[in-house]
Structures are given as structure tokens and as C-alpha cells.
């Protein structure tokens, strides 16, 4: 029983970590796009 619970917790933590990494990547892309737009305006 306990091993199963531990496995499930590990899977959930891995999924959360992936989601956080994806958010960071998206944020970086957003910043790059914003910087490009600023340069185009000037």
C-alpha cells in the first residue's frame, strides 16, 4: 500500500515540476516577444 502511495506522489511531483518548467519557458518567450515589439516601435 505505502509503496503505491509513494509512487503516486512522485508522479504528481514530476508533473508539477514539468508544468513549472513549461510556465518558465512560456514566460521567457513572452519576454522575448515583448522586447522585439519594443525594438520595432522605436
VOLUM-331433 format. One record per residue (C-alpha): residue number from 0; residue in three letters; z, y negated, x. Coordinates in nm, 3 decimals. Layout:
<rec><pos>NUM</pos><code>ALA</code><w>Z</w><v>Y</v><u>X</u></rec>
...
***
This chain:
<rec><pos>0</pos><code>UNK</code><w>0.000</w><v>0.000</v><u>0.000</u></rec>
<rec><pos>1</pos><code>UNK</code><w>0.108</w><v>-0.253</v><u>0.262</u></rec>
<rec><pos>2</pos><code>UNK</code><w>-0.196</w><v>-0.195</v><u>0.483</u></rec>
<rec><pos>3</pos><code>UNK</code><w>-0.424</w><v>-0.264</v><u>0.188</u></rec>
<rec><pos>4</pos><code>UNK</code><w>-0.245</w><v>-0.591</v><u>0.115</u></rec>
<rec><pos>5</pos><code>UNK</code><w>-0.272</w><v>-0.696</v><u>0.479</u></rec>
<rec><pos>6</pos><code>UNK</code><w>-0.647</w><v>-0.623</v><u>0.479</u></rec>
<rec><pos>7</pos><code>UNK</code><w>-0.697</w><v>-0.832</v><u>0.165</u></rec>
<rec><pos>8</pos><code>UNK</code><w>-0.500</w><v>-1.122</v><u>0.313</u></rec>
<rec><pos>9</pos><code>UNK</code><w>-0.707</w><v>-1.104</v><u>0.633</u></rec>
<rec><pos>10</pos><code>UNK</code><w>-1.032</w><v>-1.110</v><u>0.434</u></rec>
<rec><pos>11</pos><code>UNK</code><w>-0.913</w><v>-1.413</v><u>0.236</u></rec>
<rec><pos>12</pos><code>UNK</code><w>-0.815</w><v>-1.598</v><u>0.555</u></rec>
<rec><pos>13</pos><code>UNK</code><w>-1.154</w><v>-1.523</v><u>0.710</u></rec>
<rec><pos>14</pos><code>UNK</code><w>-1.331</w><v>-1.655</v><u>0.401</u></rec>
<rec><pos>15</pos><code>UNK</code><w>-1.122</w><v>-1.973</v><u>0.409</u></rec>
<rec><pos>16</pos><code>UNK</code><w>-1.199</w><v>-2.020</v><u>0.778</u></rec>
<rec><pos>17</pos><code>UNK</code><w>-1.572</w><v>-1.983</v><u>0.708</u></rec>
<rec><pos>18</pos><code>UNK</code><w>-1.553</w><v>-2.237</v><u>0.426</u></rec>
<rec><pos>19</pos><code>UNK</code><w>-1.372</w><v>-2.484</v><u>0.652</u></rec>
<rec><pos>20</pos><code>UNK</code><w>-1.636</w><v>-2.436</v><u>0.924</u></rec>
<rec><pos>21</pos><code>UNK</code><w>-1.911</w><v>-2.495</v><u>0.667</u></rec>
<rec><pos>22</pos><code>UNK</code><w>-1.740</w><v>-2.815</v><u>0.550</u></rec>
<rec><pos>23</pos><code>UNK</code><w>-1.715</w><v>-2.939</v><u>0.908</u></rec>
<rec><pos>24</pos><code>UNK</code><w>-2.086</w><v>-2.866</v><u>0.964</u></rec>
<rec><pos>25</pos><code>UNK</code><w>-2.177</w><v>-3.048</v><u>0.642</u></rec>
<rec><pos>26</pos><code>UNK</code><w>-1.963</w><v>-3.346</v><u>0.742</u></rec>
<rec><pos>27</pos><code>UNK</code><w>-2.137</w><v>-3.366</v><u>1.081</u></rec>
<rec><pos>28</pos><code>UNK</code><w>-2.479</w><v>-3.353</v><u>0.913</u></rec>
<rec><pos>29</pos><code>UNK</code><w>-2.373</w><v>-3.630</v><u>0.673</u></rec>
<rec><pos>30</pos><code>UNK</code><w>-2.261</w><v>-3.849</v><u>0.963</u></rec>
<rec><pos>31</pos><code>UNK</code><w>-2.590</w><v>-3.796</v><u>1.144</u></rec>
<rec><pos>32</pos><code>UNK</code><w>-2.787</w><v>-3.888</v><u>0.833</u></rec>
<rec><pos>33</pos><code>UNK</code><w>-2.576</w><v>-4.200</v><u>0.780</u></rec>
<rec><pos>34</pos><code>UNK</code><w>-2.627</w><v>-4.305</v><u>1.142</u></rec>
<rec><pos>35</pos><code>UNK</code><w>-3.003</w><v>-4.259</v><u>1.105</u></rec>
<rec><pos>36</pos><code>UNK</code><w>-3.010</w><v>-4.468</v><u>0.789</u></rec>
<rec><pos>37</pos><code>UNK</code><w>-2.818</w><v>-4.747</v><u>0.963</u></rec>
<rec><pos>38</pos><code>UNK</code><w>-3.069</w><v>-4.747</v><u>1.250</u></rec>
<rec><pos>39</pos><code>UNK</code><w>-3.364</w><v>-4.759</v><u>1.008</u></rec>
<rec><pos>40</pos><code>UNK</code><w>-3.217</w><v>-5.059</v><u>0.824</u></rec>
<rec><pos>41</pos><code>UNK</code><w>-3.186</w><v>-5.259</v><u>1.148</u></rec>
***
